[in-house]
Amino acid sequence: MVALVRVGIVAALVALLSLSLTVAASAQKAFQRGDLADAAVKLEAQIKAEAGAVTKPVAQLRREADAAFGRNDFRTGLQLLGQIATVAPEDGGN
């Protein structure tokens, strides 16, 4: 009877270990395309180059971009959005 309990505990531990290994393996990216990663880096560099030197804070840039889009001035609005992305690239709301 004790041997049966030991076998059950070992089986449960093996199942738990295999489950944790499966979860860890699935957490990795399934695929990654190098050409898309390179294109993203080039796009980011292009946006920064087109934005130029940014001297205004992000909040003011957002207000100006909203005002530009409200006037249907899409060129200015997009330039301001590029400046916002340059100043705060890690902000997902941009």
C-alpha positions in Angstrom: 0.0 0.0 0.0 2.8 2.4 0.8 4.5 1.6 -2.4 1.3 2.4 -4.3 1.2 5.8 -2.6 4.9 6.5 -3.5 4.2 5.6 -7.1 1.3 8.0 -7.1 3.3 10.8 -5.7 6.1 10.2 -8.2 3.6 10.1 -11.0 2.1 13.4 -9.9 5.5 15.0 -9.6 6.5 13.8 -13.1 3.2 15.2 -14.5 3.7 18.5 -12.8 7.3 18.8 -14.1 6.3 18.0 -17.6 3.5 20.5 -17.4 5.9 23.2 -16.2 8.3 22.4 -19.0 5.5 22.6 -21.6 4.4 26.0 -20.3 8.0 27.3 -20.4 8.4 26.1 -23.9 5.2 27.7 -25.1 6.2 31.0 -23.6 8.9 31.4 -26.2 8.1 32.9 -29.6 6.8 30.5 -32.1 8.6 32.2 -34.9 10.5 35.4 -35.6 11.1 36.9 -39.0 14.4 38.7 -39.3 13.3 40.8 -42.3 10.4 42.2 -40.3 12.6 43.0 -37.4 15.0 44.8 -39.7 12.2 46.7 -41.3 10.9 47.8 -37.9 14.3 49.1 -36.9 14.6 51.0 -40.3 11.1 52.5 -39.9 11.9 53.7 -36.4 15.1 55.4 -37.6 13.2 57.0 -40.5 10.5 58.4 -38.1 13.2 59.8 -35.9 15.0 61.4 -38.8 11.8 63.0 -40.2 10.7 64.2 -36.8 13.9 66.2 -36.3 14.8 67.9 -33.0 11.8 67.9 -30.6 11.7 70.7 -28.1 8.1 70.5 -26.8 6.7 68.2 -24.1 4.6 65.2 -25.1 1.4 66.7 -23.7 1.7 69.9 -25.8 2.5 67.8 -28.9 -0.7 65.8 -28.3 -2.8 68.9 -28.0 -1.3 70.4 -31.1 -1.8 67.1 -33.0 -5.5 66.9 -31.9 -6.0 70.6 -33.0 -4.3 69.9 -36.4 -6.6 66.9 -37.0 -9.6 69.0 -36.0 -8.6 71.5 -38.7 -8.2 68.6 -41.2 -4.5 69.5 -41.4 -3.3 65.9 -41.7 0.2 66.6 -42.8 0.9 68.7 -39.6 -0.9 66.1 -37.5 1.2 63.3 -38.8 4.4 65.2 -38.3 3.4 65.9 -34.7 2.6 62.2 -34.2 6.0 61.3 -35.5 7.5 63.7 -32.9 5.4 62.1 -30.2 6.6 58.7 -31.2 10.2 60.0 -31.1 9.9 61.5 -27.7 8.0 58.6 -26.0 8.4 55.4 -28.1 7.6 53.1 -25.2 4.1 54.6 -24.6 1.6 52.4 -26.2 -1.1 55.1 -26.3 0.8 56.9 -29.0 
